[in-house]
Amino acid sequence: MDSTQILAVISIAVGLIAMFFGKSFSRIVLGLSGIVLGWGAGHVVAGAINQTGTTQLLFGIVGAILVGALLYWFYRLAFALFGAILGAAFGIVLLSILTVTGIGGLLVVVIGAVLGAIVGSLLKAPVIVIGSAFGGATAVVLGIGTLANTLPLIRFGGGASNSVISLVVIIALTIIGAMFQFRSRRI
């Protein structure tokens, strides 16, 4: 199993926990989300400086530890962070449908993150539930998609139809996860 497959499996596991238990374990989910984000960021940085193999693995581990620890310790900002992550993730999903690139794409993600942070600060608990369900659903779909693309017998085709299918699955899983959390705990 290569590092991409490891990240995909971790992404699916963290996504399922976030999707169904994000409110109950919000601090842990935030830390685990940071681990996944840090791992991915470490790989991107290593790839950007033409490092592969063990060096790329080490960058992923260091990124996972740093970002995971920061998000876990800054839990008090969780509402704004969950809102920002939700807003940025929504912006990214929107970009995949609209195929906006460059500065315009970055602007969509940044505006989504800022608006999400403001809403998250104001609405707190519902944002944790919806944000963790959406983030978890996105992580599950991306993890499954990554695994499917790395396995020789299963390949996803490219194109906008996959983006729309992924978005529909993410929305459906978000609704299922949020309903589970709202019914499990009084919000």
MARNU-636404 format. One record per atom (N, C-alpha, C): residue number from 1; residue in three letters; atom name; x, y, z. Coordinates in nm, 3 decimals, decimal comma. Layout:
NUM	ALA	CA	X	Y	Z
...
***
This chain:
1	MET	N	0,087	-0,118	0,000
1	MET	CA	0,000	0,000	0,000
1	MET	C	0,091	0,124	0,000
2	ASP	N	0,074	0,210	-0,101
2	ASP	CA	0,157	0,329	-0,108
2	ASP	C	0,096	0,441	-0,023
3	SER	N	0,168	0,553	-0,014
3	SER	CA	0,125	0,661	0,074
3	SER	C	-0,007	0,723	0,030
4	THR	N	-0,036	0,725	-0,099
4	THR	CA	-0,164	0,778	-0,147
4	THR	C	-0,280	0,691	-0,097
5	GLN	N	-0,261	0,560	-0,101
5	GLN	CA	-0,366	0,469	-0,053
5	GLN	C	-0,382	0,480	0,098
6	ILE	N	-0,270	0,496	0,169
6	ILE	CA	-0,276	0,513	0,315
6	ILE	C	-0,358	0,638	0,348
7	LEU	N	-0,328	0,750	0,278
7	LEU	CA	-0,402	0,874	0,301
7	LEU	C	-0,550	0,856	0,270
8	ALA	N	-0,581	0,782	0,164
8	ALA	CA	-0,720	0,759	0,127
8	ALA	C	-0,795	0,681	0,235
9	VAL	N	-0,732	0,577	0,289
9	VAL	CA	-0,795	0,496	0,395
9	VAL	C	-0,814	0,581	0,521
10	ILE	N	-0,712	0,659	0,557
10	ILE	CA	-0,723	0,747	0,674
10	ILE	C	-0,834	0,849	0,650
11	SER	N	-0,842	0,903	0,529
11	SER	CA	-0,944	1,001	0,495
11	SER	C	-1,084	0,941	0,511
12	ILE	N	-1,103	0,819	0,467
12	ILE	CA	-1,234	0,753	0,480
12	ILE	C	-1,269	0,731	0,627
13	ALA	N	-1,172	0,682	0,705
13	ALA	CA	-1,197	0,656	0,847
13	ALA	C	-1,230	0,785	0,923
14	VAL	N	-1,148	0,888	0,903
14	VAL	CA	-1,173	1,016	0,970
14	VAL	C	-1,306	1,075	0,921
15	GLY	N	-1,333	1,061	0,792
15	GLY	CA	-1,458	1,111	0,737
15	GLY	C	-1,580	1,048	0,800
16	LEU	N	-1,576	0,917	0,819
16	LEU	CA	-1,690	0,848	0,881
16	LEU	C	-1,710	0,892	1,026
17	ILE	N	-1,601	0,907	1,099
17	ILE	CA	-1,611	0,954	1,238
17	ILE	C	-1,669	1,095	1,240
18	ALA	N	-1,617	1,182	1,155
18	ALA	CA	-1,666	1,320	1,151
18	ALA	C	-1,812	1,327	1,109
19	MET	N	-1,847	1,246	1,010
19	MET	CA	-1,982	1,249	0,955
19	MET	C	-2,088	1,212	1,059
20	PHE	N	-2,060	1,110	1,139
20	PHE	CA	-2,160	1,061	1,233
20	PHE	C	-2,141	1,106	1,377
21	PHE	N	-2,019	1,146	1,415
21	PHE	CA	-1,993	1,180	1,555
21	PHE	C	-1,919	1,311	1,571
22	GLY	N	-1,928	1,399	1,471
22	GLY	CA	-1,854	1,525	1,472
22	GLY	C	-1,882	1,612	1,593
23	LYS	N	-2,009	1,625	1,631
23	LYS	CA	-2,044	1,708	1,747
23	LYS	C	-1,996	1,646	1,877
24	SER	N	-2,015	1,517	1,891
24	SER	CA	-1,976	1,450	2,015
24	SER	C	-1,825	1,451	2,036
25	PHE	N	-1,752	1,438	1,928
25	PHE	CA	-1,606	1,430	1,936
25	PHE	C	-1,541	1,544	1,858
26	SER	N	-1,599	1,665	1,868
26	SER	CA	-1,555	1,774	1,783
26	SER	C	-1,407	1,807	1,798
27	ARG	N	-1,357	1,802	1,920
27	ARG	CA	-1,215	1,834	1,939
27	ARG	C	-1,127	1,728	1,874
28	ILE	N	-1,163	1,602	1,891
28	ILE	CA	-1,087	1,492	1,831
28	ILE	C	-1,101	1,496	1,679
29	VAL	N	-1,223	1,520	1,631
29	VAL	CA	-1,246	1,526	1,486
29	VAL	C	-1,165	1,641	1,426
30	LEU	N	-1,160	1,753	1,495
30	LEU	CA	-1,082	1,866	1,447
30	LEU	C	-0,934	1,828	1,438
31	GLY	N	-0,882	1,761	1,540
31	GLY	CA	-0,743	1,716	1,538
31	GLY	C	-0,718	1,615	1,427
32	LEU	N	-0,809	1,518	1,412
32	LEU	CA	-0,793	1,418	1,306
32	LEU	C	-0,802	1,481	1,167
33	SER	N	-0,891	1,578	1,152
33	SER	CA	-0,900	1,649	1,024
33	SER	C	-0,770	1,722	0,995
34	GLY	N	-0,711	1,778	1,099
34	GLY	CA	-0,581	1,844	1,083
34	GLY	C	-0,473	1,747	1,041
35	ILE	N	-0,479	1,624	1,094
35	ILE	CA	-0,382	1,522	1,055
35	ILE	C	-0,394	1,491	0,906
36	VAL	N	-0,518	1,473	0,860
36	VAL	CA	-0,539	1,444	0,717
36	VAL	C	-0,493	1,562	0,632
37	LEU	N	-0,533	1,685	0,672
37	LEU	CA	-0,493	1,804	0,596
37	LEU	C	-0,341	1,821	0,597
38	GLY	N	-0,280	1,800	0,714
38	GLY	CA	-0,135	1,814	0,725
38	GLY	C	-0,060	1,711	0,644
39	TRP	N	-0,110	1,588	0,646
39	TRP	CA	-0,048	1,480	0,566
39	TRP	C	-0,050	1,518	0,418
40	GLY	N	-0,168	1,560	0,372
40	GLY	CA	-0,182	1,600	0,231
40	GLY	C	-0,093	1,720	0,198
41	ALA	N	-0,091	1,820	0,287
41	ALA	CA	-0,009	1,938	0,263
41	ALA	C	0,140	1,902	0,260
42	GLY	N	0,182	1,812	0,350
42	GLY	CA	0,321	1,768	0,350
42	GLY	C	0,360	1,701	0,220
43	HIS	N	0,269	1,620	0,167
43	HIS	CA	0,295	1,554	0,039
43	HIS	C	0,303	1,654	-0,076
44	VAL	N	0,215	1,753	-0,072
44	VAL	CA	0,215	1,856	-0,178
44	VAL	C	0,346	1,935	-0,172
45	VAL	N	0,388	1,974	-0,053
45	VAL	CA	0,512	2,050	-0,038
45	VAL	C	0,631	1,966	-0,086
46	ALA	N	0,636	1,841	-0,044
46	ALA	CA	0,746	1,753	-0,086
46	ALA	C	0,747	1,736	-0,237
47	GLY	N	0,630	1,718	-0,296
47	GLY	CA	0,621	1,704	-0,441
47	GLY	C	0,664	1,831	-0,513
48	ALA	N	0,629	1,946	-0,454
48	ALA	CA	0,664	2,075	-0,516
48	ALA	C	0,814	2,098	-0,521
49	ILE	N	0,887	2,038	-0,426
49	ILE	CA	1,033	2,053	-0,427
49	ILE	C	1,101	1,926	-0,477
50	ASN	N	1,023	1,848	-0,555
50	ASN	CA	1,073	1,728	-0,622
50	ASN	C	1,130	1,622	-0,528
51	GLN	N	1,065	1,604	-0,414
51	GLN	CA	1,104	1,500	-0,319
51	GLN	C	1,002	1,386	-0,327
52	THR	N	1,050	1,265	-0,327
52	THR	CA	0,961	1,149	-0,333
52	THR	C	1,004	1,046	-0,230
53	GLY	N	0,931	0,937	-0,225
53	GLY	CA	0,968	0,824	-0,139
53	GLY	C	0,967	0,859	0,008
54	THR	N	1,077	0,826	0,074
54	THR	CA	1,088	0,844	0,219
54	THR	C	1,078	0,990	0,259
55	THR	N	1,137	1,078	0,181
55	THR	CA	1,131	1,221	0,213
55	THR	C	0,987	1,270	0,208
56	GLN	N	0,913	1,227	0,106
56	GLN	CA	0,774	1,267	0,095
56	GLN	C	0,692	1,211	0,212
57	LEU	N	0,722	1,089	0,251
57	LEU	CA	0,655	1,028	0,366
57	LEU	C	0,683	1,109	0,493
58	LEU	N	0,808	1,149	0,514
58	LEU	CA	0,846	1,228	0,631
58	LEU	C	0,777	1,365	0,630
59	PHE	N	0,770	1,429	0,514
59	PHE	CA	0,699	1,556	0,504
59	PHE	C	0,553	1,538	0,543
60	GLY	N	0,493	1,429	0,498
60	GLY	CA	0,354	1,400	0,532
60	GLY	C	0,336	1,381	0,681
61	ILE	N	0,427	1,308	0,744
61	ILE	CA	0,418	1,284	0,889
61	ILE	C	0,434	1,414	0,967
62	VAL	N	0,534	1,493	0,931
62	VAL	CA	0,557	1,621	1,000
62	VAL	C	0,436	1,713	0,981
63	GLY	N	0,385	1,722	0,859
63	GLY	CA	0,266	1,804	0,834
63	GLY	C	0,147	1,757	0,915
64	ALA	N	0,128	1,625	0,921
64	ALA	CA	0,016	1,569	0,996
64	ALA	C	0,026	1,604	1,144
65	ILE	N	0,145	1,590	1,201
65	ILE	CA	0,163	1,620	1,343
65	ILE	C	0,141	1,769	1,371
66	LEU	N	0,200	1,856	1,288
66	LEU	CA	0,189	2,000	1,312
66	LEU	C	0,045	2,050	1,298
67	VAL	N	-0,018	2,019	1,187
67	VAL	CA	-0,153	2,072	1,164
67	VAL	C	-0,253	2,006	1,259
68	GLY	N	-0,239	1,875	1,282
68	GLY	CA	-0,328	1,806	1,375
68	GLY	C	-0,319	1,863	1,514
69	ALA	N	-0,197	1,887	1,562
69	ALA	CA	-0,177	1,943	1,697
69	ALA	C	-0,232	2,085	1,706
70	LEU	N	-0,206	2,166	1,605
70	LEU	CA	-0,255	2,304	1,607
70	LEU	C	-0,408	2,308	1,613
71	LEU	N	-0,473	2,229	1,530
71	LEU	CA	-0,619	2,230	1,531
71	LEU	C	-0,676	2,173	1,660
72	TYR	N	-0,609	2,074	1,717
72	TYR	CA	-0,656	2,017	1,843
72	TYR	C	-0,643	2,119	1,956
73	TRP	N	-0,529	2,187	1,963
73	TRP	CA	-0,504	2,282	2,072
73	TRP	C	-0,584	2,411	2,059
74	PHE	N	-0,614	2,452	1,938
74	PHE	CA	-0,691	2,574	1,919
74	PHE	C	-0,840	2,543	1,908
75	TYR	N	-0,883	2,450	1,990
75	TYR	CA	-1,022	2,406	1,990
75	TYR	C	-1,119	2,520	2,015
76	ARG	N	-1,081	2,616	2,095
76	ARG	CA	-1,171	2,727	2,127
76	ARG	C	-1,214	2,804	2,002
77	LEU	N	-1,134	2,793	1,898
77	LEU	CA	-1,169	2,857	1,772
77	LEU	C	-1,243	2,760	1,679
78	ALA	N	-1,284	2,646	1,735
78	ALA	CA	-1,342	2,539	1,654
78	ALA	C	-1,463	2,583	1,574
79	PHE	N	-1,547	2,665	1,633
79	PHE	CA	-1,669	2,705	1,562
79	PHE	C	-1,634	2,784	1,437
80	ALA	N	-1,544	2,879	1,452
80	ALA	CA	-1,500	2,957	1,335
80	ALA	C	-1,422	2,868	1,239
81	LEU	N	-1,338	2,778	1,293
81	LEU	CA	-1,260	2,689	1,206
81	LEU	C	-1,350	2,593	1,130
82	PHE	N	-1,447	2,532	1,199
82	PHE	CA	-1,540	2,443	1,130
82	PHE	C	-1,617	2,520	1,022
83	GLY	N	-1,661	2,640	1,057
83	GLY	CA	-1,731	2,722	0,959
83	GLY	C	-1,641	2,756	0,841
84	ALA	N	-1,516	2,791	0,868
84	ALA	CA	-1,422	2,824	0,761
84	ALA	C	-1,393	2,702	0,674
85	ILE	N	-1,373	2,587	0,737
85	ILE	CA	-1,348	2,463	0,662
85	ILE	C	-1,470	2,429	0,577
86	LEU	N	-1,589	2,442	0,635
86	LEU	CA	-1,712	2,416	0,561
86	LEU	C	-1,725	2,511	0,443
87	GLY	N	-1,702	2,639	0,467
87	GLY	CA	-1,711	2,739	0,360
87	GLY	C	-1,607	2,716	0,250
88	ALA	N	-1,484	2,684	0,289
88	ALA	CA	-1,378	2,657	0,191
88	ALA	C	-1,409	2,530	0,113
89	ALA	N	-1,455	2,426	0,182
89	ALA	CA	-1,490	2,300	0,114
89	ALA	C	-1,604	2,322	0,016
90	PHE	N	-1,703	2,401	0,057
90	PHE	CA	-1,813	2,432	-0,034
90	PHE	C	-1,760	2,507	-0,156
91	GLY	N	-1,668	2,600	-0,133
91	GLY	CA	-1,607	2,673	-0,243
91	GLY	C	-1,531	2,582	-0,338
92	ILE	N	-1,460	2,484	-0,283
92	ILE	CA	-1,384	2,389	-0,366
92	ILE	C	-1,479	2,303	-0,448
93	VAL	N	-1,585	2,255	-0,384
93	VAL	CA	-1,684	2,175	-0,458
93	VAL	C	-1,749	2,260	-0,568
94	LEU	N	-1,779	2,384	-0,537
94	LEU	CA	-1,837	2,475	-0,635
94	LEU	C	-1,740	2,496	-0,752
95	LEU	N	-1,612	2,507	-0,722
95	LEU	CA	-1,510	2,524	-0,827
95	LEU	C	-1,506	2,405	-0,921
96	SER	N	-1,522	2,285	-0,866
96	SER	CA	-1,515	2,166	-0,950
96	SER	C	-1,631	2,161	-1,050
97	ILE	N	-1,743	2,222	-1,012
97	ILE	CA	-1,858	2,226	-1,102
97	ILE	C	-1,842	2,340	-1,203
98	LEU	N	-1,799	2,456	-1,154
98	LEU	CA	-1,788	2,574	-1,240
98	LEU	C	-1,659	2,578	-1,321
99	THR	N	-1,564	2,496	-1,286
99	THR	CA	-1,430	2,492	-1,348
99	THR	C	-1,362	2,628	-1,349
100	VAL	N	-1,373	2,701	-1,240
100	VAL	CA	-1,304	2,828	-1,224
100	VAL	C	-1,163	2,798	-1,177
101	THR	N	-1,065	2,866	-1,234
101	THR	CA	-0,925	2,842	-1,197
101	THR	C	-0,856	2,974	-1,167
102	GLY	N	-0,731	2,963	-1,124
102	GLY	CA	-0,649	3,081	-1,101
102	GLY	C	-0,695	3,163	-0,983
103	ILE	N	-0,676	3,294	-0,993
103	ILE	CA	-0,709	3,387	-0,885
103	ILE	C	-0,859	3,384	-0,856
104	GLY	N	-0,942	3,372	-0,958
104	GLY	CA	-1,087	3,364	-0,937
104	GLY	C	-1,124	3,245	-0,850
105	GLY	N	-1,060	3,130	-0,874
105	GLY	CA	-1,086	3,011	-0,794
105	GLY	C	-1,042	3,029	-0,651
106	LEU	N	-0,924	3,087	-0,633
106	LEU	CA	-0,874	3,113	-0,499
106	LEU	C	-0,967	3,209	-0,425
107	LEU	N	-1,015	3,309	-0,495
107	LEU	CA	-1,107	3,405	-0,435
107	LEU	C	-1,236	3,339	-0,389
108	VAL	N	-1,290	3,247	-0,468
108	VAL	CA	-1,412	3,176	-0,430
108	VAL	C	-1,389	3,097	-0,300
109	VAL	N	-1,275	3,029	-0,290
109	VAL	CA	-1,245	2,949	-0,171
109	VAL	C	-1,224	3,040	-0,050
110	VAL	N	-1,152	3,150	-0,067
110	VAL	CA	-1,126	3,242	0,045
110	VAL	C	-1,256	3,307	0,092
111	ILE	N	-1,339	3,351	-0,001
111	ILE	CA	-1,467	3,411	0,037
111	ILE	C	-1,554	3,308	0,110
112	GLY	N	-1,555	3,185	0,060
112	GLY	CA	-1,630	3,078	0,127
112	GLY	C	-1,579	3,055	0,269
113	ALA	N	-1,447	3,055	0,287
113	ALA	CA	-1,389	3,034	0,420
113	ALA	C	-1,423	3,148	0,515
114	VAL	N	-1,414	3,271	0,467
114	VAL	CA	-1,445	3,387	0,553
114	VAL	C	-1,592	3,388	0,592
115	LEU	N	-1,681	3,368	0,494
115	LEU	CA	-1,824	3,364	0,525
115	LEU	C	-1,856	3,247	0,620
116	GLY	N	-1,793	3,133	0,597
116	GLY	CA	-1,813	3,018	0,685
116	GLY	C	-1,767	3,045	0,826
117	ALA	N	-1,654	3,114	0,841
117	ALA	CA	-1,603	3,147	0,975
117	ALA	C	-1,699	3,239	1,049
118	ILE	N	-1,755	3,337	0,978
118	ILE	CA	-1,850	3,429	1,041
118	ILE	C	-1,976	3,354	1,084
119	VAL	N	-2,031	3,274	0,995
119	VAL	CA	-2,152	3,198	1,027
119	VAL	C	-2,123	3,099	1,141
120	GLY	N	-2,006	3,034	1,135
120	GLY	CA	-1,969	2,939	1,239
120	GLY	C	-1,959	3,003	1,376
121	SER	N	-1,909	3,124	1,382
121	SER	CA	-1,899	3,194	1,509
121	SER	C	-2,035	3,231	1,564
122	LEU	N	-2,129	3,257	1,474
122	LEU	CA	-2,263	3,298	1,518
122	LEU	C	-2,354	3,181	1,554
123	LEU	N	-2,344	3,070	1,480
123	LEU	CA	-2,438	2,960	1,499
123	LEU	C	-2,385	2,842	1,579
124	LYS	N	-2,258	2,835	1,603
124	LYS	CA	-2,189	2,738	1,684
124	LYS	C	-2,232	2,592	1,665
125	ALA	N	-2,316	2,537	1,749
125	ALA	CA	-2,345	2,393	1,749
125	ALA	C	-2,399	2,341	1,615
126	PRO	N	-2,497	2,407	1,553
126	PRO	CA	-2,542	2,354	1,423
126	PRO	C	-2,431	2,354	1,317
127	VAL	N	-2,341	2,452	1,325
127	VAL	CA	-2,231	2,456	1,229
127	VAL	C	-2,135	2,340	1,253
128	ILE	N	-2,113	2,306	1,380
128	ILE	CA	-2,027	2,191	1,410
128	ILE	C	-2,089	2,065	1,349
129	VAL	N	-2,219	2,047	1,367
129	VAL	CA	-2,287	1,928	1,315
129	VAL	C	-2,281	1,926	1,162
130	ILE	N	-2,327	2,035	1,100
130	ILE	CA	-2,331	2,038	0,953
130	ILE	C	-2,190	2,038	0,895
131	GLY	N	-2,101	2,114	0,958
131	GLY	CA	-1,962	2,119	0,910
131	GLY	C	-1,893	1,985	0,919
132	SER	N	-1,911	1,916	1,030
132	SER	CA	-1,845	1,786	1,045
132	SER	C	-1,909	1,682	0,953
133	ALA	N	-2,041	1,691	0,934
133	ALA	CA	-2,107	1,598	0,842
133	ALA	C	-2,060	1,623	0,699
134	PHE	N	-2,053	1,750	0,658
134	PHE	CA	-2,009	1,784	0,523
134	PHE	C	-1,861	1,751	0,502
135	GLY	N	-1,779	1,790	0,599
135	GLY	CA	-1,636	1,759	0,588
135	GLY	C	-1,611	1,609	0,586
136	GLY	N	-1,684	1,537	0,671
136	GLY	CA	-1,671	1,391	0,675
136	GLY	C	-1,716	1,327	0,545
137	ALA	N	-1,829	1,373	0,493
137	ALA	CA	-1,880	1,319	0,366
137	ALA	C	-1,782	1,346	0,253
138	THR	N	-1,727	1,466	0,250
138	THR	CA	-1,628	1,501	0,147
138	THR	C	-1,505	1,413	0,159
139	ALA	N	-1,457	1,392	0,282
139	ALA	CA	-1,339	1,307	0,302
139	ALA	C	-1,366	1,163	0,259
140	VAL	N	-1,486	1,113	0,288
140	VAL	CA	-1,522	0,976	0,248
140	VAL	C	-1,523	0,965	0,096
141	VAL	N	-1,589	1,058	0,029
141	VAL	CA	-1,599	1,052	-0,118
141	VAL	C	-1,462	1,067	-0,182
142	LEU	N	-1,381	1,162	-0,132
142	LEU	CA	-1,247	1,180	-0,188
142	LEU	C	-1,160	1,058	-0,162
143	GLY	N	-1,172	1,000	-0,043
143	GLY	CA	-1,094	0,880	-0,011
143	GLY	C	-1,131	0,763	-0,099
144	ILE	N	-1,261	0,742	-0,118
144	ILE	CA	-1,306	0,632	-0,205
144	ILE	C	-1,262	0,658	-0,349
145	GLY	N	-1,276	0,781	-0,395
145	GLY	CA	-1,233	0,816	-0,530
145	GLY	C	-1,084	0,795	-0,550
146	THR	N	-1,005	0,832	-0,450
146	THR	CA	-0,860	0,814	-0,458
146	THR	C	-0,825	0,666	-0,460
147	LEU	N	-0,887	0,589	-0,372
147	LEU	CA	-0,862	0,444	-0,372
147	LEU	C	-0,901	0,382	-0,505
148	ALA	N	-1,017	0,420	-0,555
148	ALA	CA	-1,065	0,362	-0,680
148	ALA	C	-0,971	0,395	-0,796
149	ASN	N	-0,913	0,514	-0,795
149	ASN	CA	-0,821	0,552	-0,902
149	ASN	C	-0,683	0,488	-0,888
150	THR	N	-0,648	0,437	-0,771
150	THR	CA	-0,517	0,373	-0,754
150	THR	C	-0,525	0,222	-0,771
151	LEU	N	-0,646	0,167	-0,774
151	LEU	CA	-0,661	0,023	-0,793
151	LEU	C	-0,671	-0,007	-0,942
152	PRO	N	-0,600	-0,107	-0,990
152	PRO	CA	-0,597	-0,132	-1,134
152	PRO	C	-0,730	-0,177	-1,194
153	LEU	N	-0,818	-0,236	-1,117
153	LEU	CA	-0,942	-0,289	-1,173
153	LEU	C	-1,056	-0,188	-1,175
154	ILE	N	-1,041	-0,079	-1,102
154	ILE	CA	-1,148	0,019	-1,091
154	ILE	C	-1,092	0,156	-1,130
155	ARG	N	-1,151	0,218	-1,226
155	ARG	CA	-1,109	0,352	-1,269
155	ARG	C	-1,231	0,441	-1,285
156	PHE	N	-1,224	0,561	-1,232
156	PHE	CA	-1,328	0,660	-1,258
156	PHE	C	-1,292	0,732	-1,385
157	GLY	N	-1,393	0,763	-1,466
157	GLY	CA	-1,368	0,846	-1,583
157	GLY	C	-1,357	0,990	-1,538
158	GLY	N	-1,302	1,074	-1,622
158	GLY	CA	-1,288	1,215	-1,587
158	GLY	C	-1,412	1,292	-1,627
159	GLY	N	-1,406	1,421	-1,610
159	GLY	CA	-1,511	1,506	-1,661
159	GLY	C	-1,606	1,558	-1,555
160	ALA	N	-1,691	1,650	-1,600
160	ALA	CA	-1,784	1,718	-1,510
160	ALA	C	-1,888	1,624	-1,452
161	SER	N	-1,924	1,516	-1,523
161	SER	CA	-2,028	1,427	-1,472
161	SER	C	-1,985	1,365	-1,339
162	ASN	N	-1,855	1,332	-1,327
162	ASN	CA	-1,807	1,279	-1,199
162	ASN	C	-1,814	1,384	-1,090
163	SER	N	-1,790	1,511	-1,122
163	SER	CA	-1,801	1,617	-1,023
163	SER	C	-1,943	1,629	-0,973
164	VAL	N	-2,039	1,622	-1,064
164	VAL	CA	-2,179	1,632	-1,025
164	VAL	C	-2,220	1,511	-0,942
165	ILE	N	-2,178	1,392	-0,984
165	ILE	CA	-2,208	1,270	-0,908
165	ILE	C	-2,147	1,279	-0,769
166	SER	N	-2,021	1,321	-0,762
166	SER	CA	-1,955	1,336	-0,632
166	SER	C	-2,028	1,435	-0,544
167	LEU	N	-2,070	1,548	-0,602
167	LEU	CA	-2,143	1,648	-0,525
167	LEU	C	-2,274	1,593	-0,472
168	VAL	N	-2,347	1,520	-0,553
168	VAL	CA	-2,474	1,461	-0,510
168	VAL	C	-2,450	1,362	-0,396
169	VAL	N	-2,346	1,278	-0,407
169	VAL	CA	-2,314	1,181	-0,302
169	VAL	C	-2,273	1,254	-0,175
170	ILE	N	-2,190	1,360	-0,188
170	ILE	CA	-2,148	1,437	-0,071
170	ILE	C	-2,269	1,499	-0,002
171	ILE	N	-2,359	1,557	-0,078
171	ILE	CA	-2,479	1,619	-0,018
171	ILE	C	-2,565	1,513	0,051
172	ALA	N	-2,583	1,398	-0,013
172	ALA	CA	-2,664	1,291	0,047
172	ALA	C	-2,599	1,242	0,177
173	LEU	N	-2,468	1,219	0,175
173	LEU	CA	-2,400	1,174	0,297
173	LEU	C	-2,402	1,281	0,405
174	THR	N	-2,392	1,408	0,365
174	THR	CA	-2,400	1,518	0,463
174	THR	C	-2,535	1,517	0,533
175	ILE	N	-2,640	1,501	0,457
175	ILE	CA	-2,775	1,498	0,515
175	ILE	C	-2,789	1,379	0,610
176	ILE	N	-2,742	1,263	0,569
176	ILE	CA	-2,750	1,143	0,654
176	ILE	C	-2,670	1,165	0,783
177	GLY	N	-2,547	1,214	0,771
177	GLY	CA	-2,463	1,237	0,888
177	GLY	C	-2,520	1,342	0,981
178	ALA	N	-2,569	1,453	0,925
178	ALA	CA	-2,626	1,560	1,008
178	ALA	C	-2,753	1,512	1,079
179	MET	N	-2,838	1,439	1,006
179	MET	CA	-2,960	1,387	1,069
179	MET	C	-2,925	1,293	1,184
180	PHE	N	-2,825	1,209	1,164
180	PHE	CA	-2,782	1,117	1,270
180	PHE	C	-2,736	1,196	1,392
181	GLN	N	-2,654	1,299	1,369
181	GLN	CA	-2,602	1,378	1,481
181	GLN	C	-2,712	1,458	1,550
182	PHE	N	-2,801	1,519	1,473
182	PHE	CA	-2,909	1,597	1,535
182	PHE	C	-3,003	1,508	1,616
183	ARG	N	-3,025	1,386	1,570
183	ARG	CA	-3,110	1,294	1,645
183	ARG	C	-3,040	1,232	1,764
184	SER	N	-2,909	1,221	1,758
184	SER	CA	-2,831	1,158	1,865
184	SER	C	-2,810	1,251	1,983
185	ARG	N	-2,806	1,381	1,960
185	ARG	CA	-2,775	1,476	2,065
185	ARG	C	-2,873	1,594	2,055
186	ARG	N	-2,902	1,648	2,166
186	ARG	CA	-2,985	1,770	2,166
186	ARG	C	-2,895	1,887	2,131
187	ILE	N	-2,931	1,956	2,029
187	ILE	CA	-2,850	2,071	1,982
187	ILE	C	-2,925	2,198	2,015
***
